[in-house]
Amino acid sequence: MDAFNGIFQKAAYECFVSCNLARHFRTAGLKDVATEAFLAHTNKLDAHPFWRTFIFHRMPMFTQAGLIEEATAQAFLADLERLNAKGEFTASFIVQAAVGTK
């Protein structure tokens, strides 16, 4: 799990930016900044195409970029498939969004 979460900390996601989107947008000169946060959650890997696409179909990109080792990635994905088959899979992401005008 640490290796998977580390992908986003290393490359695609600055953990503390999303919590401060409004401040960053205002600092960038945007006005009328509005923010919204929501929880994306599932208990089934195939409940929506997003989950398998986000977790499985992007893994080759992560391994090729050196963000996670191939063996670790394959073990992680196999574990998720096992958990899903047993009805024990769960995943969630906090999504933060902000918009503003220039």
N, C-alpha and C positions, 0 to 999 in steps of 0.2 A: 504494500500500500504506500509506503514512503517513497518507493521508486516511482510509482505512478504519479503521486502528488508532486514529487520533485520535478517532473517534466514541466509543469506550469510555472513553478517557481524559477526554473532555470531559463525558460525561453519565452513563453507566451503570456505570462501573467505576472504582474507585479502585485503581490498580495495586498498591499496597503493602498494602492491607487483607487480601487473600486469603492472603498469606504469613504474616500475624499473626493469623489468625482465633482461634486458641486463646487468645492473650493478650487480645484484645478481648473474647471471650466471658467470660473469667475476670474481667476488669475490670468487666464488666457484671453480675457477681454470679452467673454460672452455675458450677455444680459438675460434676464428672465429665465434663469436656470431652474429646471425642474428635475427631480430625481425620483426613481422608483426602484424598489427592490422586491424580488419575489423568489420563492423557493421552487426549483425544479426538482421533482422527486419521483421515483418509481420503485416498485417492488418486482418488476418484471423487465428483463433485458429487452424484450421485444414489444413492450407496451406501446412504444412510439419509435419510429425509425431513427430519431435523434440519438437514442442511447447506444445502439449498436454502432451507428456511424461514428459518433463522437469517441467511443471507447475503443472499438475494434478496428474500424477502417482507417483511422488515423495513426494507429500504432506503427505501421511501416515507416511513416514519415518521422516519427519520434525516434525510432531505432536508427534510421539512416542519418539523422542529425546528431546522433551520439547522446541523446538525452536519456536513454534507458538502454540497457544491454539487451540483446536479442533473447537470450535465455530467460532473463528476468521477465521480459515482456510476455513471452510465450507461457511461462508458468503462471503469471498473473491472469492472462486471458483464459487459460484452461481452468483456473480456480473460479473465475467468474461464471464460466459455463456450467461447472459443477454446482455452484451455489444456485444458479438460475434453475437448473433441472430439479433441484431439491426444494425449490420454493423459498430459498433463503437469501436470494439476491436482493440488495437494496442499494440505491445510489441517490445522491442529492447534490445539487449545486446551488449556491446562492448567486443569483444573477442581479447585478446592479446596472442601472441604465441612467443616463443623464442627457438632457437636451437643453439647448440654449440658443439665443439669437445673437448675431454679431452686430 
